[in-house]
Amino acid sequence: MDVPWEFLEMVARLALAAVAGSALGWEREWHEKPAGLRTHMLVSLGAAAFMVAALEYTHADAGNDGALRLDPLRVVSGIVGGVGFLGAGSIIRSRGSVEGITTAASIWLAAAIGTISGLGFYALALTAGAMGFVILFFLGVGERKVLKRFGRTDHEKLDGERREPPSD
């Protein structure tokens, strides 16, 4: 069976988006956050699918008279705005504190990785995914160690004001 190169390229872009998004999602899952592995993979895969579709349509439409044109950058804009609403849904204000901002940022990064993968920038997508994982996982561990060293817990603000731990 002869598989067209374009199809394999499309599958590679989508697969990279899902794999790179899974690194961020795994870290969120590990810390038992509401948006975990599947959410991050789906956000990244969805963004990549939108970009691949936009690029495919743009190339397919190139032979027409140009009456209907699709600008891939407008698709990027739509992804950024749409995922912003998704991320905002993960931010919760509870008992005077705000929670979920890091998860919202990781969802936004997952969409960026998907968009980058969909455009075919493999090295950039892998680099962003790896850097995002390092920031979430390793800097999170370091942050907790520093707070503990200075006698603070994750549930205390850096200015020393105490806040209640989140309830389960």
GIFEN-V275767 format. One record per residue. N is the residue number from 0. RES is the residue in three letters. SS is DSSP state (~ for helix, > for strand, _ for the rest). PSI is psi in degrees with one decimal (NA if undefined). D_LAST is the distance of its C-alpha to the last C-alpha in Angstrom with 1 decimal. Layout:
n->{N & N}
res->{RES & RES}
ss->{SS & SS}
psi->{PSI & PSI}
d_last->{D_LAST & D_LAST}
This chain:
n->{0 & 1 & 2 & 3 & 4 & 5 & 6 & 7 & 8 & 9 & 10 & 11 & 12 & 13 & 14 & 15 & 16 & 17 & 18 & 19 & 20 & 21 & 22 & 23 & 24 & 25 & 26 & 27 & 28 & 29 & 30 & 31 & 32 & 33 & 34 & 35 & 36 & 37 & 38 & 39 & 40 & 41 & 42 & 43 & 44 & 45 & 46 & 47 & 48 & 49 & 50 & 51 & 52 & 53 & 54 & 55 & 56 & 57 & 58 & 59 & 60 & 61 & 62 & 63 & 64 & 65 & 66 & 67 & 68 & 69 & 70 & 71 & 72 & 73 & 74 & 75 & 76 & 77 & 78 & 79 & 80 & 81 & 82 & 83 & 84 & 85 & 86 & 87 & 88 & 89 & 90 & 91 & 92 & 93 & 94 & 95 & 96 & 97 & 98 & 99 & 100 & 101 & 102 & 103 & 104 & 105 & 106 & 107 & 108 & 109 & 110 & 111 & 112 & 113 & 114 & 115 & 116 & 117 & 118 & 119 & 120 & 121 & 122 & 123 & 124 & 125 & 126 & 127 & 128 & 129 & 130 & 131 & 132 & 133 & 134 & 135 & 136 & 137 & 138 & 139 & 140 & 141 & 142 & 143 & 144 & 145 & 146 & 147 & 148 & 149 & 150 & 151 & 152 & 153 & 154 & 155 & 156 & 157 & 158 & 159 & 160 & 161 & 162 & 163 & 164 & 165 & 166 & 167}
res->{MET & ASP & VAL & PRO & TRP & GLU & PHE & LEU & GLU & MET & VAL & ALA & ARG & LEU & ALA & LEU & ALA & ALA & VAL & ALA & GLY & SER & ALA & LEU & GLY & TRP & GLU & ARG & GLU & TRP & HIS & GLU & LYS & PRO & ALA & GLY & LEU & ARG & THR & HIS & MET & LEU & VAL & SER & LEU & GLY & ALA & ALA & ALA & PHE & MET & VAL & ALA & ALA & LEU & GLU & TYR & THR & HIS & ALA & ASP & ALA & GLY & ASN & ASP & GLY & ALA & LEU & ARG & LEU & ASP & PRO & LEU & ARG & VAL & VAL & SER & GLY & ILE & VAL & GLY & GLY & VAL & GLY & PHE & LEU & GLY & ALA & GLY & SER & ILE & ILE & ARG & SER & ARG & GLY & SER & VAL & GLU & GLY & ILE & THR & THR & ALA & ALA & SER & ILE & TRP & LEU & ALA & ALA & ALA & ILE & GLY & THR & ILE & SER & GLY & LEU & GLY & PHE & TYR & ALA & LEU & ALA & LEU & THR & ALA & GLY & ALA & MET & GLY & PHE & VAL & ILE & LEU & PHE & PHE & LEU & GLY & VAL & GLY & GLU & ARG & LYS & VAL & LEU & LYS & ARG & PHE & GLY & ARG & THR & ASP & HIS & GLU & LYS & LEU & ASP & GLY & GLU & ARG & ARG & GLU & PRO & PRO & SER & ASP}
ss->{_ & _ & _ & _ & ~ & ~ & ~ & ~ & ~ & ~ & ~ & ~ & ~ & ~ & ~ & ~ & ~ & ~ & ~ & ~ & ~ & ~ & ~ & ~ & ~ & ~ & ~ & ~ & ~ & ~ & _ & _ & _ & _ & _ & _ & ~ & ~ & ~ & ~ & ~ & ~ & ~ & ~ & ~ & ~ & ~ & ~ & ~ & ~ & ~ & ~ & ~ & ~ & ~ & ~ & ~ & ~ & ~ & ~ & ~ & ~ & ~ & _ & _ & _ & _ & _ & _ & _ & _ & ~ & ~ & ~ & ~ & ~ & ~ & ~ & ~ & ~ & ~ & ~ & ~ & ~ & ~ & ~ & ~ & ~ & ~ & _ & _ & > & > & > & _ & _ & > & > & > & _ & ~ & ~ & ~ & ~ & ~ & ~ & ~ & ~ & ~ & ~ & ~ & ~ & ~ & ~ & ~ & ~ & ~ & ~ & ~ & _ & _ & ~ & ~ & ~ & ~ & ~ & ~ & ~ & ~ & ~ & ~ & ~ & ~ & ~ & ~ & ~ & ~ & ~ & ~ & ~ & ~ & ~ & ~ & ~ & ~ & ~ & ~ & ~ & ~ & _ & _ & _ & _ & _ & _ & > & _ & _ & _ & _ & _ & > & _ & _ & _ & _ & _ & _}
psi->{128.3 & 112.0 & 127.8 & 143.3 & -37.7 & -38.2 & -44.0 & -37.8 & -42.5 & -44.9 & -40.6 & -41.9 & -44.3 & -40.8 & -42.4 & -41.4 & -46.2 & -42.5 & -46.2 & -38.7 & -31.0 & -29.6 & -43.3 & -44.2 & -36.8 & -43.0 & -42.8 & -38.4 & -43.6 & -38.0 & 15.1 & 44.3 & 155.3 & -39.1 & 105.5 & -140.1 & -56.9 & -40.2 & -48.4 & -39.5 & -42.9 & -38.7 & -46.6 & -45.0 & -41.9 & -44.6 & -42.1 & -41.4 & -41.7 & -41.7 & -43.9 & -43.4 & -42.6 & -44.3 & -41.5 & -43.0 & -40.6 & -43.2 & -38.2 & -32.9 & -5.9 & -28.1 & -13.6 & 177.8 & -4.0 & 11.5 & -35.1 & 113.4 & 144.8 & 120.5 & 114.1 & -28.1 & -27.4 & -32.7 & -42.9 & -45.3 & -42.3 & -39.4 & -47.0 & -46.4 & -45.0 & -42.1 & -27.3 & -40.6 & -39.1 & -44.9 & -38.6 & -31.8 & -19.6 & -5.9 & 126.9 & 136.8 & 119.3 & 126.3 & 42.1 & 2.9 & 159.2 & 130.5 & 152.1 & 4.1 & -40.6 & -39.7 & -41.7 & -42.5 & -37.0 & -33.3 & -42.1 & -42.9 & -39.1 & -40.1 & -39.6 & -43.2 & -42.1 & -42.6 & -46.1 & -43.1 & -43.1 & -31.0 & -11.8 & 14.2 & 77.8 & -47.7 & -40.9 & -40.8 & -44.4 & -40.9 & -45.9 & -40.6 & -44.5 & -43.6 & -39.4 & -42.6 & -44.8 & -44.4 & -47.8 & -48.2 & -60.1 & -40.3 & -29.8 & -42.4 & -45.3 & -40.6 & -44.3 & -37.2 & -41.9 & -45.7 & -41.8 & -39.9 & -36.4 & 15.5 & 21.4 & 155.1 & 176.3 & -16.9 & 15.5 & 141.3 & 157.4 & -21.6 & 3.4 & -6.1 & 129.6 & 139.6 & 157.5 & 143.6 & 152.6 & 142.6 & 153.4 & NA}
d_last->{52.8 & 53.0 & 49.8 & 50.3 & 49.2 & 47.4 & 45.1 & 44.3 & 43.6 & 41.2 & 39.3 & 39.1 & 37.7 & 35.0 & 34.2 & 34.0 & 31.5 & 29.2 & 29.5 & 29.1 & 26.1 & 24.5 & 24.7 & 22.4 & 20.1 & 20.0 & 18.9 & 16.0 & 15.1 & 15.5 & 12.9 & 10.5 & 11.0 & 11.4 & 15.2 & 16.3 & 19.5 & 20.9 & 20.2 & 22.0 & 24.7 & 25.3 & 25.5 & 27.9 & 29.9 & 30.1 & 31.5 & 33.9 & 35.1 & 35.8 & 37.8 & 39.7 & 40.6 & 41.7 & 43.8 & 45.3 & 46.2 & 47.7 & 49.9 & 50.8 & 51.8 & 54.0 & 57.1 & 56.8 & 58.4 & 55.3 & 54.8 & 51.1 & 49.5 & 45.9 & 44.9 & 42.2 & 41.1 & 40.3 & 38.0 & 36.3 & 35.9 & 34.4 & 31.8 & 30.8 & 30.5 & 28.7 & 26.1 & 25.7 & 24.4 & 22.0 & 20.7 & 20.5 & 18.2 & 15.5 & 15.8 & 13.5 & 14.6 & 12.1 & 13.4 & 16.5 & 15.2 & 15.4 & 13.1 & 14.1 & 17.8 & 18.2 & 16.9 & 19.3 & 22.1 & 21.6 & 21.9 & 25.0 & 26.4 & 25.9 & 28.1 & 30.6 & 30.9 & 31.4 & 34.0 & 35.8 & 35.8 & 37.2 & 39.9 & 40.9 & 40.1 & 38.8 & 39.1 & 37.3 & 34.4 & 34.1 & 34.3 & 31.7 & 29.3 & 30.1 & 29.8 & 26.5 & 25.1 & 26.6 & 25.2 & 21.6 & 21.7 & 24.4 & 24.2 & 20.4 & 21.3 & 24.2 & 22.3 & 19.9 & 23.1 & 24.9 & 22.2 & 22.1 & 25.9 & 26.1 & 23.8 & 20.8 & 17.3 & 15.3 & 14.0 & 17.6 & 19.9 & 23.1 & 25.1 & 23.6 & 21.8 & 18.6 & 15.4 & 12.1 & 9.4 & 6.6 & 3.8 & 0.0}
